[in-house]
């Protein structure tokens, strides 16, 4: 049986009926009675066991002043509103529109230790990072895969990029060049790839803008179906999504769950917790994460995220290990217009370049040598005129490269291909086996290029060396040595050619310091 309350407001008699269903299903109805009840204007009648048109039987009548009634009425409606909210639901499906503009702001704080292995021992170096990145972003076709509303590509203009790094007692403040603020972001091969549409970034510049939780992928933290979710609903995050979130090469196991913990008229609030076991550059890493993110119900997009994580990673082939705590905050908001991202400004951009060939630029510290390389190459050391690099592909160390800026030859002095081969054989000594091939050519800059390939052994392990000598007409020379195991030749796949063909000997100094030749680099 229902429970009724009757009151008079002014000259109007009201009946409030509450159903007798369980609390989660209670509903209240308010109706105006056709005939007056005869109550005093300030009265409230207690429980009613029977009511009808013009006839009301009352029991346990209690009278309250009108303001007391109003307080009870407000409390009653608050009681009824709470369980009704539990029945609310939302479809957490993003809606990405081509040519949509938005503004993205990201702050990143990291503290902990870098782990390095030097001189036969492991060392922990205290480190801190404080970074801020703000960019404008225009989503461009294709918007997403069939059946998916997630964006796959965007054009960005970076308004502000700054970072303060402290490693032990050393402080660094890397910056993004003014002419490199326009970039294209693409979601391909389970990675977000950033590149310049006209030119190349340096590794340092890429590191400034390639952060966890890229704005192009965060909508993938939502469920991958269109089913409505009610309060406290949960869903698992996939290994692929966690790899995208943290920029990992692979994720072996992810135990990460998201939960819809609050619903308002404007936002669906979600929390995510769990553990990720993955790898980057071939080194295992463990991440413990806590995250909250907010889905805007009208815009149908995530408009904010706060991510906290602890990460432990051992020293790798090309990077130090880490033991850090990090916090990243992201805010996204619609943008009405953007001068640097105006449609007519973007028509001339090459947005369809093969993402796998997005090259990086390297310039030596003394600004005398510059070249391009694919992203598998990592610089591991630079001392004087000597540069060391390693090629890592899918976590496997494929090859090493030494670049040496040699002492210039005197005017009119030249060496032959045979002389260069003799130098190579002398440097390798007992490691030398046989010449596989040797050739001489002229490149597009009218320089003489010697290429000598050698097979040999180191501790009974078959090794292949590829030696280059690039000589300009004014006597400047650069030597490059690529070293790998014989079994990795196919994986190497001519990764030397981009570096050698793009090599530049920069001018601008009166004299050049002579380079000391050590290890496997020949000298003359």
N, C-alpha and C positions, 0 to 999 in steps of 0.2 A: 504494500500500500504506500502511496506517496505521502510526503510530508508537506503541508501547506502552511503558509504564513500570510496574514492579511493585515493591511495597514491603510491608513488614510493619509494622503498628502493633499493638503488644502481641502477641496470638496470632492476629491476623487478617491474612490476605494480601489486598492490594488490587491490582487491575489498572487502570491509567489509560490509556484509549485515546483518541488524537487522530486525527481524520479527516485524510485527505490532500488535502482540498479546498483551494481558495485561502484565504488568510488571512481575507478578509471573511466566509467561510462556515464557518470551523473550529468544531467542537464537541468537547467533552470528555465522556467517559463514565467513570464510576467504578463498578467492580463488585467484589464479594467473591468470591474464588475458592473453589470447593467443596473443593479439596484443598490442603494447605499446600505451599509452594514449597521449604521446606527452607532458606530464607534465614535469616541471623542476624537477631535482633530489631532491630538498628540498621541493617540493610542496605537499600540501594536498588540494584536491578538496572538496567543500562543498556538499550540498544536490544534489543528482542525481535523476531525475524523470524518466529516462529510461536508461537502459544499455543493451548492447548486444555485440556479438562478433565483435570487431573492430569498433563499433559505440557507442558513448557516448555523450549524451546531458547534459549539465551542467547548473545549475542556482545558483546564489548567490555564485559564486566561491570566496573562501578566501584562502589565502596562509599563511602558517605558516612555521617556520623553523622545521627541522626534530625532534629536541628535544622537541619542543612544541607538535608535533604530538604524540610522544611516551608517553608523560605525559597524553595526552587525551586518548590514547589507554589503558593505565593502569587503568585510572579512569573508562573507559567504562567497562572493564572486571571485575573490582571490583563491579560495579553496578550490572552486570549480575550474579556474583557469589553469592551475598547475598540472593536473592530470591530462587536461585537453592538449597541452603542449607536447606531452609524451607521445601522442598519436600523430604528431606532425611528421612529415617526411620531405625529402628533397632528392632530386635527381642530380647527382654530382657529375654532370657531363659538361666538359668545357665547350665553349662556342668561339672558335677562332675565325675571324673574318679576314679575307684577303685585303690588304692595304690598310688594315687597322693600325692606328698609331698608339703607342703607349710610352710612358716614361718609367724607367727602372732605376732604383737606387739600391746599392749594395754596400754594406760595411762588413769588414772581416777583422777579427782579432784572434791571434794565435799566440800561445805561450808554451814553453817547454824546452826541449833539447833536440839539437841535431846530433846524430851519431855518425862519426867518421872513423875510417880505418886508415891510419897513416903510420908508417915506420914500424909496422908489425904490431900495433896495439890499437885498441878501440878507445875513442875519446868522446865524451859528451860535452857539447858546447851549448851553453844557454842561449836561447833565441826568443825574440818577440817580433810580431808582425802586426801592424796597424794599417789597414788599407781601406780606401773609399773609392767606389766606382759609380759614376752616374752616366747613363746613356739614354738616348732616344732610340726607339725601335719601331720599324715598320715591317709588319708581316707581309710576305710576298708569296705568290703561288709557287709551287703547290702548297696548299694549306696543310694537307695531311693525307694519310693513307686511306684507301676506300673503307668507309665505315668508321673512320676516326676523325675527330674534329681537332686533334692536336696539331699545332703548326710544325712545319719541317724546315722553314727557312725564314730569315729576316735580314734586313739591312739595318745597321746601327751607326749612330754617330755618338762618339764618346765625348761628353761635355767636360767631365772631370775624372781624372785618374791620378791617384796619388797613393804612395805607399812608403811607410817608414819601417825599415828592417834593422834590427839590432842582433848581431851574432857575436857573442862574447863582448869584446870591446869595440868591434867594428860596426859602424852605422852606414847604411846604404839608403839612398833615396832615388830609386829608378823612376823614370818618367816616360810618358808616351809622346812621341814627336807630334808636332802640330799637324804635319802632313800625313799622319797615319791614324787619324781618328775615325775615318770612315771604313767600316768592315762589313763583311757578309758572314752570317752564322748559319750553318747548315747541320741538320741532324742526319747523320749518315753512318752506317756501320756501327750502330750502337754508341756513337760518340757525337758530341757537339764540336764541329770543326769551325774555327775562326780564321779568317784570312782577309787580306786586303784585296779588293777587286782589281787594283792596278799596282802591282809591286809586291814586295815581300816584307814580312815582319822579322824582327830579330827574336831569338829565343827569350830574351829578357822582356821584350814588349809583349810577347804572347803570354808569358807568365803573369803579367800585370792584369790581363783581362780574362784569362782562362781560369775561372774560379768554380768551386763546387756550387751546385744548385743553379745552373744556368737558367735564365728566364725562358729559354726555348723548350726546356724539358719539364718544368715543374708541374704543369698540368697533368703529367703522367703519374703523379702521386695520387691522382683520383682513381676510382674504380674504372676498369676497362669495359664496363657494361652500362646500360642505361636504366638499370633497376633502381627504384626509389630506395633511399636509405633512411631509417628512423634513428632516433636518438640512441646512442650506445652501439650502433652497428659497427662492425669491424670488417677489415679485409686485409689480406696479405699483400706485401709488396714483392715484386718479382726480382730475381737476380739482375736482369737487364736494367730495370729501373734504378736499382742501387748503383750499378756500374755507371749509369748516366749521371746520377746525382753527385757522385764523388770523382768522376773522371777516371775510373779504374779500367785497366785493360780487360780484366775478367773478374767475375765473382763466382767462387766455388760454392758458397752457401750464404744465404741471407735469411735470417730469422727476424723479420721486421713486420710489424703490424700497425695499421692505422685504425683510429677509432673516432667516430663522430661524437664528440663529447658535449656540444652545445649548439642549439639552433636559435637564431633570432630572425626577425623579419628580414634583416639585411644579410646576415652571414651564417654560413655553416662552419663551425670551428672544429678543427681536426687535430688530434695529437698522434704522433708516430714514435715508436720506440723499438729498439732491437739491436741486433749485432750483425755485422757484415764481415765475412772472411773473403778477401779478394787478393788481387795482385796488380802491381803496376811496375812496368819495366822489368818484369820477371821476378819481382820480390814480393813475398807474401806480406799482407797488411791486415790488421784487425781493427775494426772500427765499432765503438759503442756509441749509439746516437739517441738523442731525444730531440723531438721537433714538434713545433706547432705551426699550422698553416691555416689560412682563412679563405674560404670560397665565397665570392660575392654572388648572391643568388640571382640578382637581376642581370649583372654582366656575364654571369656564368664563366667566371675565371678566378683563379687564385690571385688575390691582390696583396697578400703578405705572407711572409714565412720567417720563422726564427729557428735556426738549426744549431744545436750544440753537439759536439762529438769529441771523443777521446780516440786517438789513433796511435798505434804502435807498429813500426815498420823497420825491418833490418836494413843494413847498408846494402845498396844495390850496385849493379854494374856501372851505372852512370850517375847515381844520385846518392846523397847521404840518407841514413835512416832517420826516423823521427819518433819522438815520444812526446806528444803534444796534446793540449786541450785547445779547442777552437770554438768560436761562436760567429755565426754568419746571420745577418739580418737583411731581408730583402723586402722592398715595397714596390708595387706596380700600380700605376694609375693611368687612365685614358688620357690621351693627348689630342687636343683639337687640331693642331697644325704643327708643322716642323719645316723650317726653311731648309736645313741641310738634307732633309729626307723628302723634299717635295717630289712628286711623281716625275715632273719634267727634268729634275736634276738627276734622277736615277735611270733614265731611259738609255743612257750611253754606257751603263755599267755592264760588265760581263758577269752575270750571275750564274752561268751554267758551266763554269770551269770545273774540271774534274777535281773533286775534293781530295782524292788520294794523292794528287800531285801538288798540293799546296806547299810551296817551298818556303824555307826560312833563309834569312840573310845573315852572314857572319862577317864582321870586320875586325881585324886584329887590333890589339890594344894600341899599337903604334900607328894605326891607320894606314898601313902600307899595303895590306892585302885584303881583298874582299872576294867573297864567292857565295853562291847559293847551295843549299843542300836540302834533301828531303828530311822530314821530321823524325826519321829513325836515327839520324846522326845526332850525337850529343857531345859537346865539348867537355873534356874532363880535365884539361890543364893547359895553361899558357904561360910559358916562361921565356922571356926575351923574344927571339924570333922563331921560337918553336911552339907549335900548337899540336895538342893531342886530342883525338876524337875517337868515339866508339859508336858502332852501329848495332843497335838492339832492335830486334824484330820479334814481336809476340813473346817477349821476355827472354829471348835467347841472344846471347852475345855472338854476333855474326863476324864482325871484322873490327880492326883498329886502323887508324889513319894518323900519320905524322905529317905535318906541313911545316916546311922549313924555308924561311926567306934567306937565300944564299947570298954570299958576298958577290957583288957585281963583277963581271969580267971587265978587263980593260978594253978600251976602244980597239976594235979590229980583232980581238981575241975570240976564238971559237973552239968548241970541242965537237968531235964527231960522235955519231951513234955508237961506234965501236969503243971510243974512249969512255963513253958513259957506261957501256956494258962492263968494261974492265973495272970501272969504279964499283959497280954493283957487286961483282964477283969478289972483289977485295974486301968490301964491307961485310958481306955474308960469311966469308971464311969457310969454316967447316960445315956450316949450315947449307951452303950452296949445293944444289944437285945438278940442275941443267936449265938452260934457257928454253922456255916454251915457245916464245915468240918475241920479236922486237921489231919496232917500226918507227919511222920518222914521218911527220906531217906538218902542215902549216894550218894554224887556226884562223878564225875570222879576224883576229886582231893582228894578223901578219906576224905571229910569233912561231918559233920553231918548237915543236912538241915531240919529245922522245917518250916512247912507251915500251917498257921492257917487263916481260912476265917471266917469273922464275919459280921452279919447283924445287923444294928442298925438304930438309927434316930438322926438327928440333926435338931432342930427346925421343927419337924414333917416331915422332908424330909428323905425318905428311903436312907440309905447310906450303901455301902459295903466296908469293909476293908480287905486287904490281907496282913498279917504279915509274914515276913520271919526272921529267925535267922540262920545264916551260921557260924558254929564253926569249926575251924581247930584244929588239935591234939595238937598244941603247945599253945592253949588257946586264940589265936586271934579270934575275933568275929566281924561280921558286921550284923546290923539289917536293914531291908528294909520294908517300909510301903507304900502300894498302896491304894489310897482312890478315890472312885468314887460314883456317884449316881447309884442307882439300875437300873434305866432305861438305863444306858450307859454300862452295862456289856457286851452286844453283841458287841458294838463298841470297847470296850477295847480288846476283843478277845485275851486274854492271852498275852498281851503286856509285862507282867512281866517276862516271861520265858527266853527271850534272855538275859536280864540284869542279872538275877540270875545265869543262867547256865554259863555265861562268866565271872562272878565275880572272880577277883584275889585279894589276900591279898599280897601285895608286901613286900619284905624283904629289909634289908639294913640299918636299924637303931637299935641301941643298946636298946633303950627304946621307949615306945609309950606313948604319953600323954593320960590321961584318958578323955573320951568323956562325956560331960554333957548331960544327957537325958532330953529332954523337949518335949512338945506337945504330939503327939500320939505314939512316939517311946518308947517301954518298956525298962527298964534298970534293971540290977541286980547287 
